[in-house]
Every structure is written in C-alpha cells, then in structure tokens.
Amino acid sequence: MILIKSDNDIQMLTESGRISAKIIQGLQAFVRPGVSTEELDNLAEELMKKEAVVSAFKNYKGFPASICTSVNDEIVHGIPGKRILLDADILSIDVGINYQGYYSDTAVTVGVGKIDNRIRKLLNVTRGALTEGIKKARIGNHLSDISYAIQNYVERYGFSVVRDFVGHGVGFKLHEEPEIPNFGRPNQGPLLEKGMVFAIEPMVNWGTWEAKILDNGWTAATRDGKPSAHFEHTVAITDDGPKILTC
C-alpha cells in the first residue's frame, strides 16, 4: 500500500527535506583530498545535532554510521571509516534524517580534487537521469514511467542502471512502499496520486549493471570494478507537478 501524505505532512516533509539538503551541502563543502570518510560521518553527526534531527541510517538494521559514503566502484551503503579520499576519487554521500517523525532521503556524487572528464560525464548523466525521472512523478502517470525515463536516459549515453537496488516510498518511515526500480517498461504499475512521496535515486555504473556485496555485509560495489554514481531526491507529487523536497 502506498501511503498518501496530507498537506500538513508535506509541509513537515518539506522542512525535513530542507534540513537534509543543508546537511549534504555542508558535507560536500568538506570533501577534499586527505579527508577520511570517518571525518565526514563525524561532521554529519555534528550537523544533525545542530539541526535537532537524527540520522535515519544509524542502527537501521544494524548499519553502524550516520551517513553512507561510497567511493569509486562502490555503488551504495559504503560505511565511513579510516579510508582517506584521494585526488581523482569520486564519492557518493547519502543522507537520511528523521525530523519530528518525518523522514527525508537524499544523495549526491562529487569529485574529489580534479576528476577525469569521462568520470565527470558519468556524474552528469546520473544527475540528468534523476531529473528525467522526477519529471514523470506526476498525477496520472504510472509508477514505471519514472523507471523507464531513468533507464532510457542513462542507456542513451552508454552507461548502465543498477538492478539490485531501487528507489522507494518515504515519509513516515525511511523505506515505504512502493519500490521504484531504475529500469522497466512504461505504463506499468499503480497510477500516481497527489500526496505520494518518493525517494527517486538512479544508481548508474560505468560498465556492467551487476553488483556484489563486500565483506562488511553492507557495501555494494560494481562487479567489474568500474566507477558508479548515485543521485537522489525526496519528491512529493502535487497538483502542480513534482515538488523536490531535498533542495
């Protein structure tokens, strides 16, 4: 069952999303060669405390950190630690918060120092795929129209979309129905209605779409070792079209 949010719920989620966006912007500004992913996690905790919110990730099914930090070939669910960011790395930062019982979720992939133009293209295409998916989050469209728009855009540029991890409903909990794959045929699944709120999150690989889980039991990485990018927004469906809450 897809949970419908009231106008008041959307107002609360808008504030939750605003705070998520503020936190992830603060983390992006701290990214540079020589910084460890653990330092970013510590900063995230400080920023969350300042905003009077809590991490939606920490202790969620045992996840040990407040944010996810996925480097280079890591797709999602990277665990912050002693790893030092190097020049030409790419880093995906995923932030989820609980603000007074309202959850928002957002992610961005950034270059560390100077990155290769080919890698920059991967980031730009993934960001563009998110935009294309959000455009389809409109009353009367089918859920799979979001999925199809993302896949069609990504594959046009020769990249691949991850199949094993998907977007999702969000709001009263971190993960709600429905699952939102980043691939599929159009005109499938439920019709979209006002008050639905989704975390739309294309995960795009340079090479094969196939993933593997690392020994820590959490982090997903590309099976071929090539880089991956991840962008995400929490989006509400309104009478006026999609409303990005995490901006």
C-alpha positions, 0 to 999 in steps of 0.5 A: 500500500502506498501511503498518501501524505496530507498537506500538513505532512508535506509541509513537515516533509518539506522542512525535513527535506530542507534540513537534509539538503543543508546537511549534504551541502555542508558535507560536500563543502568538506570533501577534499583530498586527505579527508577520511570518510570517518571525518565526514560521518563525524561532521554529519553527526555534528550537523544533525545535532545542530539541526535537532534531527537524527540520522535515519541510517544509524542502527537501521538494521544494524548499519553502524554510521550516520551517513553512507559514503561510497567511493569509486566502484562502490555503488551504495551503503559504503560505511565511513571509516579510516579510508582517506579520499584521494585526488581523482576519487569520486564519492557518493554521500547519502543522507537520511534524517528523521525530523519530528517523525518525518523522514527525508532521503537524499544523495549526491556524487562529487569529485574529489580534487580534479576528476577525469572528464569521462568520470565527470560525464558519468556524474552528469548523466546520473544527475540528468537521469534523476531529473528525467525521472522526477519529471514523470512523478506526476498525477496520472502517470504510472509508477514505471514511467519514472523507471523507464525515463531513468533507464532510457536516459542513462542507456542513451549515453552508454552507461548502465542502471543498477538492478539490485537496488531501487528507489522507494516510498518515504515519509513516515518511515525511511523505506515505504512502499512502493519500490521504484526500480531504475529500469522497466517498461512504461505504463506499468504499475499503480497510477500516481496520486497527489500526496505520494512521496518518493525517494527517486535515486538512479544508481548508474555504473560505468560498465556492467549493471551487476553488483556484489556485496563486500565483506562488511555485509553492507557495501555494494560495489560494481562487479567489474570494478568500474566507477558508479554514481548515485543521485537522489531526491525526496519528491512529493507529487502535487497538483502542480507537478513534482515538488523536490523536497531535498533542495 
